[in-house]
């Protein structure tokens, strides 16, 4: 999605009334997200082969994408000659205060990451480098990262996942489980928050 993409008018979509006045525009409508996620599931199925998968979902922002991706992989597996066994676990990475990324990353959850030894792992979420360093200690057979969004930034250390849905401008986006201080997770579309919304929900 190009830097000068004006987005879609909010008037074209339904969205929770309590966010009226808090959003600039719709960047990616829900229907397009669903179609793209199905395509990513197909690509992952082709690459993983007959291996069993442990899906490590990064909460909270990754939960909707992870759930939809896993569902698409299951559907594709059911309708093909290859059945892929999947287990899902969850970790939480906390990295934002208001709309600013924090230096220190906290990792919470994940029952026992030592269970990942020798497994294929598909990670889903936004902030990966710290998590990947932790996972690699357990020597899984293969690690693949899937993220719905990749932001174009000027930072030289910009991480590129193995699979991603959309490359977007360096904007602060909300919706489809991505939040601003725990608000906007109930928004189906991915939208750009406006200054009024940031001020309203600032902590």
Secondary structure, DSSP 8 states (H G I E B T S, - for coil): --TT---B-GGGS---GGGTTSEEEEEE-HHHHHHHHHHHHHHHHHHHTT--EEEEEEETTTHHHHHHHHHHHHHHHHTSS----EEEEEEEEEEEETTEEEEEEEEEE-S-GGGGTT-EEEEESS--HHHHHHHHTT--SEEEEEEEEEE--S-TT----SEEEEEE-S--EEBTTB-BTTBSTT-SSEEEE-HHHHHHT--
